[in-house]
Amino acid sequence: MNDQVLLLHGFNKNSRDMKTLSTYLEEQSYHCRSLNLPLTRLEFDKSVLLVEQVLSEMALHKDARIHLVGHSTGGLLIRKVLKETDNLAAIGRCVQIATPNHGSQLAYVASKIVGYTQYFRTLRSLHTTYIEQLNLSNDPPCPIGAIAGTRNHLWLGKLLEGDNDGRIELASVQYPGLTDFISVPYGHKEIHHQREVADLTVRFLKLGQF
């Protein structure tokens, strides 16, 4: 079996943001591919189409098993892809890192600033009401593990209630469809660059648990 990992970055980032994690995974013999996705000025439906195109290319190799790993909005994108993909048979396991499965309170705050979400349209996709309208399954077709951060050292995090990583609340990461869940003491911007998180990701991809 040829294990491959498709890495999906978060809002207002690009493939370089997943480079550290990619390097760690490649040390464990995974073949990694990171995409540049339009997750800044477009709602993420466009990104779903791009991911599906790449999955179709990767699935042409009949012995391939494709794992999906996403940070923040990239993790939410995974759930949307799983709902719509024609390549489900080729997908193995999935890991979400600091993903707002129930939406982002900060995205809601940003929507109150005139013109902000008109420019940063991807933020609309992080509203709780938008995510609810996606009707994402709480019974996903493959195992999904989620890693959440609990280090709130960003000033915007002071606007959030409960444990959070400075951007996303712990409670927003958890949802009933997860196969496994774990929290780690890192902030939103650093969590996916940590060796501990890479090791947890590898463990889930191999065993289906953290």
KEKE-3310 file (N, C-alpha, C; in steps of 0.2 Angstrom, whole numbers, plus 5000, padded with zeros to 4 digits):
npx = (5004:5003:5005:4999:4999:4988:4990:4981:4980:4976:4965:4969:4982:4996:5003:5016:5014:5012:5023:5033:5026:5024:5037:5040:5031:5036:5048:5043:5040:5029:5022:5020:5009:5006:4994:4990:4978:4963:4960:4957:4951:4940:4924:4924:4920:4926:4938:4935:4932:4945:4953:4946:4949:4963:4963:4957:4967:4977:4971:4972:4982:4981:4985:4986:4984:4975:4978:4970:4975:4972:4974:4965:4954:4957:4955:4941:4937:4941:4930:4919:4924:4924:4910:4907:4915:4920:4930:4930:4934:4948:4952:4960:4963:4959:4965:4961:4967:4966:4953:4938:4925:4912:4911:4918:4920:4927:4926:4913:4913:4922:4913:4905:4912:4913:4914:4924:4922:4918:4930:4938:4932:4932:4931:4917:4913:4916:4907:4895:4882:4883:4891:4882:4872:4879:4876:4885:4891:4889:4892:4905:4912:4924:4938:4941:4952:4954:4964:4966:4971:4976:4983:4981:4988:4986:4980:4968:4962:4957:4944:4937:4927:4930:4941:4954:4963:4968:4962:4953:4939:4940:4929:4923:4930:4928:4916:4902:4905:4919:4932:4943:4949:4960:4969:4981:4995:4996:4996:4986:4993:5005:5003:5002:5015:5023:5033:5027:5013:5015:5019:5008:4999:5004:5003:4989:4986:4991:4986:4973:4970:4974)
npy = (4994:5011:5024:5040:5058:5071:5088:5101:5118:5132:5147:5161:5157:5148:5134:5133:5135:5122:5116:5112:5102:5093:5089:5082:5071:5065:5060:5049:5041:5044:5050:5066:5079:5096:5108:5124:5134:5144:5151:5163:5175:5169:5160:5143:5134:5133:5129:5116:5110:5110:5102:5090:5088:5085:5074:5065:5063:5058:5046:5038:5030:5014:5007:5016:5024:5037:5049:5063:5078:5092:5110:5121:5130:5121:5109:5109:5109:5096:5089:5093:5089:5075:5073:5075:5069:5059:5049:5041:5028:5028:5035:5035:5038:5053:5069:5082:5098:5110:5114:5123:5116:5119:5132:5149:5160:5172:5174:5178:5190:5197:5198:5209:5220:5233:5229:5219:5205:5206:5207:5197:5184:5170:5170:5170:5157:5152:5155:5150:5148:5146:5134:5125:5125:5118:5105:5094:5078:5069:5057:5051:5045:5039:5036:5050:5060:5073:5086:5098:5115:5123:5134:5150:5163:5174:5190:5192:5180:5183:5187:5176:5163:5151:5137:5139:5141:5153:5157:5148:5140:5127:5119:5121:5113:5100:5087:5075:5066:5062:5050:5050:5061:5074:5086:5098:5108:5121:5135:5143:5147:5140:5127:5117:5116:5108:5095:5086:5086:5082:5069:5064:5065:5055:5044:5043:5041:5029:5020:5024:5030:5041)
npz = (5000:4996:5005:5005:5009:5009:5012:5019:5021:5031:5034:5025:5022:5014:5005:5010:5024:5029:5028:5038:5045:5034:5032:5044:5042:5031:5035:5041:5031:5023:5008:5004:4999:4997:4995:4987:4991:4988:5001:5006:5000:4994:4997:5003:4994:4981:4984:4988:4976:4970:4978:4976:4963:4963:4972:4963:4953:4961:4965:4954:4955:4959:4970:4980:4995:5002:5014:5023:5030:5039:5044:5054:5045:5034:5040:5041:5028:5024:5029:5021:5009:5011:5011:4998:4988:4975:4976:4987:4991:4990:5001:5016:5032:5042:5049:5059:5063:5075:5071:5067:5070:5074:5070:5070:5083:5082:5069:5067:5075:5066:5055:5059:5056:5045:5028:5030:5029:5016:5009:5014:5011:5014:5027:5029:5028:5040:5049:5061:5057:5043:5042:5048:5038:5029:5031:5036:5039:5055:5055:5049:5033:5035:5047:5058:5067:5079:5084:5096:5102:5117:5122:5125:5120:5112:5108:5103:5107:5120:5118:5118:5125:5138:5136:5124:5109:5106:5095:5091:5099:5111:5112:5100:5092:5095:5090:5087:5078:5078:5078:5087:5100:5105:5116:5116:5123:5114:5104:5091:5080:5080:5083:5072:5069:5078:5084:5093:5089:5076:5078:5085:5074:5065:5072:5073:5059:5057:5067:5070:5081:5094)
capx = (5000:5007:5002:5000:4995:4986:4990:4977:4982:4970:4963:4974:4989:4997:5006:5022:5013:5012:5030:5036:5022:5026:5044:5040:5028:5040:5053:5040:5039:5023:5023:5016:5008:5003:4990:4989:4971:4960:4956:4957:4946:4934:4921:4928:4917:4931:4944:4933:4933:4952:4955:4943:4953:4969:4961:4956:4974:4981:4968:4973:4987:4976:4988:4987:4979:4976:4976:4969:4977:4971:4975:4960:4949:4958:4951:4934:4937:4941:4923:4915:4926:4921:4903:4905:4920:4919:4936:4930:4937:4955:4954:4961:4961:4959:4966:4960:4971:4963:4948:4932:4919:4906:4912:4923:4917:4931:4924:4907:4915:4924:4908:4902:4916:4910:4918:4930:4921:4918:4936:4941:4926:4933:4928:4910:4913:4918:4901:4891:4876:4885:4893:4876:4869:4883:4874:4890:4889:4891:4894:4909:4913:4931:4940:4943:4954:4955:4969:4965:4976:4974:4987:4978:4993:4985:4976:4961:4959:4954:4937:4934:4925:4932:4948:4955:4970:4969:4958:4947:4938:4941:4922:4921:4934:4925:4909:4901:4908:4926:4935:4947:4951:4965:4971:4989:4996:4999:4992:4983:4998:5011:5001:5004:5023:5026:5034:5022:5007:5016:5019:5001:4996:5007:5000:4982:4986:4993:4982:4966:4969:4980)
capy = (5000:5017:5029:5047:5062:5077:5093:5107:5124:5136:5153:5166:5154:5144:5127:5134:5134:5115:5113:5108:5095:5089:5086:5077:5065:5062:5056:5043:5037:5046:5054:5072:5084:5102:5112:5131:5134:5151:5151:5170:5179:5165:5155:5137:5129:5133:5124:5109:5107:5109:5096:5084:5087:5082:5067:5061:5062:5053:5040:5034:5025:5009:5005:5022:5026:5044:5052:5070:5082:5100:5114:5126:5129:5116:5103:5109:5107:5089:5086:5095:5085:5068:5073:5076:5066:5052:5045:5039:5022:5029:5039:5032:5042:5060:5072:5089:5101:5116:5115:5126:5112:5122:5139:5153:5166:5178:5176:5181:5196:5200:5200:5215:5225:5234:5227:5215:5199:5207:5206:5190:5180:5164:5170:5168:5150:5150:5157:5144:5147:5144:5127:5121:5124:5113:5098:5090:5072:5067:5050:5052:5038:5036:5039:5057:5062:5080:5089:5105:5118:5126:5139:5156:5169:5179:5195:5191:5175:5186:5188:5170:5160:5144:5135:5140:5142:5160:5159:5143:5137:5119:5116:5121:5108:5093:5085:5068:5061:5061:5044:5052:5068:5076:5093:5099:5115:5125:5140:5141:5148:5136:5120:5112:5116:5105:5088:5082:5086:5077:5062:5062:5064:5049:5038:5042:5038:5022:5016:5026:5033:5045)
capz = (5000:4995:5009:5004:5014:5006:5017:5018:5025:5034:5031:5023:5022:5008:5006:5014:5031:5031:5026:5044:5046:5029:5033:5049:5040:5026:5039:5043:5025:5020:5003:5006:4994:5000:4990:4988:4991:4989:5007:5009:4997:4992:5001:5002:4989:4976:4987:4988:4969:4969:4982:4972:4956:4965:4974:4957:4951:4966:4966:4948:4957:4962:4976:4984:5001:5003:5020:5023:5036:5038:5049:5054:5039:5030:5043:5040:5021:5024:5030:5015:5003:5012:5009:4990:4984:4971:4977:4994:4991:4990:5006:5022:5038:5042:5055:5059:5068:5077:5066:5070:5067:5075:5068:5074:5086:5080:5062:5069:5077:5060:5051:5061:5054:5038:5023:5032:5026:5009:5006:5017:5010:5017:5034:5029:5028:5046:5053:5063:5053:5037:5043:5049:5032:5025:5033:5037:5043:5061:5055:5043:5030:5037:5053:5059:5073:5080:5089:5098:5106:5123:5124:5123:5121:5107:5111:5101:5111:5126:5117:5118:5132:5139:5134:5117:5106:5104:5089:5090:5106:5112:5111:5093:5088:5096:5087:5089:5073:5079:5081:5093:5101:5110:5116:5117:5125:5109:5101:5084:5074:5081:5084:5067:5068:5083:5083:5096:5085:5070:5081:5086:5067:5062:5076:5071:5052:5057:5071:5070:5088:5097)
cpx = (5004:5003:5004:4996:4994:4985:4986:4978:4975:4969:4969:4982:4990:5001:5012:5020:5012:5018:5033:5032:5024:5032:5044:5037:5032:5046:5050:5038:5033:5025:5018:5015:5004:5000:4990:4982:4968:4956:4957:4951:4940:4931:4924:4926:4922:4936:4942:4934:4941:4955:4952:4947:4960:4968:4960:4962:4977:4978:4969:4978:4983:4979:4988:4981:4980:4974:4975:4971:4976:4971:4969:4955:4951:4955:4944:4933:4937:4934:4919:4918:4924:4914:4902:4910:4918:4925:4936:4934:4945:4957:4955:4959:4962:4961:4965:4964:4968:4958:4941:4926:4912:4906:4916:4919:4920:4928:4917:4908:4918:4919:4904:4906:4915:4916:4923:4928:4919:4924:4939:4935:4926:4930:4921:4909:4914:4912:4897:4885:4878:4887:4887:4872:4873:4880:4879:4889:4892:4893:4898:4911:4920:4933:4943:4945:4955:4960:4967:4970:4973:4978:4984:4983:4992:4980:4969:4957:4956:4947:4933:4932:4928:4939:4948:4962:4972:4965:4952:4946:4938:4934:4920:4925:4930:4918:4908:4904:4915:4927:4939:4948:4956:4967:4978:4990:5000:4994:4990:4988:5004:5009:5003:5011:5026:5027:5029:5015:5009:5016:5012:4997:4998:5003:4992:4981:4987:4988:4975:4964:4975:4983)
cpy = (5006:5023:5036:5052:5069:5082:5099:5112:5127:5143:5158:5164:5151:5138:5128:5133:5127:5112:5109:5102:5090:5085:5081:5071:5062:5058:5050:5039:5039:5051:5060:5076:5090:5106:5120:5132:5142:5152:5158:5174:5176:5161:5148:5132:5128:5128:5117:5106:5106:5103:5090:5083:5083:5075:5063:5059:5057:5046:5035:5029:5020:5007:5010:5022:5033:5047:5060:5073:5089:5104:5119:5125:5123:5109:5103:5107:5100:5086:5087:5090:5078:5068:5072:5072:5060:5048:5042:5033:5022:5032:5034:5035:5049:5063:5080:5092:5108:5119:5118:5122:5115:5130:5143:5159:5172:5179:5179:5189:5200:5202:5206:5221:5227:5233:5222:5208:5199:5205:5199:5186:5173:5164:5169:5161:5147:5152:5150:5143:5144:5136:5123:5120:5119:5106:5093:5084:5071:5060:5049:5045:5035:5039:5046:5058:5070:5082:5096:5108:5122:5132:5146:5162:5174:5184:5194:5185:5177:5187:5182:5167:5153:5143:5136:5141:5149:5162:5154:5140:5130:5116:5116:5115:5101:5093:5078:5063:5059:5054:5045:5059:5069:5083:5093:5107:5120:5130:5139:5142:5143:5128:5115:5112:5112:5098:5084:5081:5081:5070:5059:5060:5057:5043:5037:5039:5031:5017:5018:5029:5037:5042)
cpz = (5000:4999:5007:5008:5010:5012:5015:5023:5027:5031:5030:5024:5015:5010:5010:5022:5033:5030:5032:5045:5040:5030:5038:5046:5035:5029:5041:5037:5021:5014:5003:5000:4998:4994:4992:4986:4992:4995:5010:5006:4994:4997:4999:4997:4983:4978:4987:4981:4967:4972:4978:4966:4958:4968:4968:4954:4955:4966:4959:4950:4961:4969:4982:4989:5003:5010:5020:5030:5035:5044:5049:5049:5035:5033:5041:5032:5020:5025:5024:5009:5004:5010:5002:4986:4981:4972:4984:4995:4992:4997:5013:5029:5038:5049:5054:5065:5069:5072:5069:5067:5069:5074:5072:5077:5084:5072:5062:5070:5070:5055:5053:5059:5047:5033:5024:5028:5018:5005:5008:5017:5013:5024:5035:5030:5035:5051:5055:5059:5046:5037:5044:5043:5027:5026:5033:5041:5050:5061:5048:5040:5031:5044:5053:5066:5073:5085:5090:5102:5112:5125:5121:5124:5116:5109:5109:5105:5118:5125:5117:5125:5132:5136:5126:5115:5104:5098:5089:5097:5105:5110:5104:5089:5089:5092:5088:5084:5073:5081:5087:5094:5106:5110:5118:5119:5120:5107:5094:5079:5075:5081:5079:5065:5073:5082:5087:5092:5079:5072:5082:5079:5064:5066:5074:5064:5052:5061:5072:5077:5090:5103)
residu = (MET:ASN:ASP:GLN:VAL:LEU:LEU:LEU:HIS:GLY:PHE:ASN:LYS:ASN:SER:ARG:ASP:MET:LYS:THR:LEU:SER:THR:TYR:LEU:GLU:GLU:GLN:SER:TYR:HIS:CYS:ARG:SER:LEU:ASN:LEU:PRO:LEU:THR:ARG:LEU:GLU:PHE:ASP:LYS:SER:VAL:LEU:LEU:VAL:GLU:GLN:VAL:LEU:SER:GLU:MET:ALA:LEU:HIS:LYS:ASP:ALA:ARG:ILE:HIS:LEU:VAL:GLY:HIS:SER:THR:GLY:GLY:LEU:LEU:ILE:ARG:LYS:VAL:LEU:LYS:GLU:THR:ASP:ASN:LEU:ALA:ALA:ILE:GLY:ARG:CYS:VAL:GLN:ILE:ALA:THR:PRO:ASN:HIS:GLY:SER:GLN:LEU:ALA:TYR:VAL:ALA:SER:LYS:ILE:VAL:GLY:TYR:THR:GLN:TYR:PHE:ARG:THR:LEU:ARG:SER:LEU:HIS:THR:THR:TYR:ILE:GLU:GLN:LEU:ASN:LEU:SER:ASN:ASP:PRO:PRO:CYS:PRO:ILE:GLY:ALA:ILE:ALA:GLY:THR:ARG:ASN:HIS:LEU:TRP:LEU:GLY:LYS:LEU:LEU:GLU:GLY:ASP:ASN:ASP:GLY:ARG:ILE:GLU:LEU:ALA:SER:VAL:GLN:TYR:PRO:GLY:LEU:THR:ASP:PHE:ILE:SER:VAL:PRO:TYR:GLY:HIS:LYS:GLU:ILE:HIS:HIS:GLN:ARG:GLU:VAL:ALA:ASP:LEU:THR:VAL:ARG:PHE:LEU:LYS:LEU:GLY:GLN:PHE)
# end
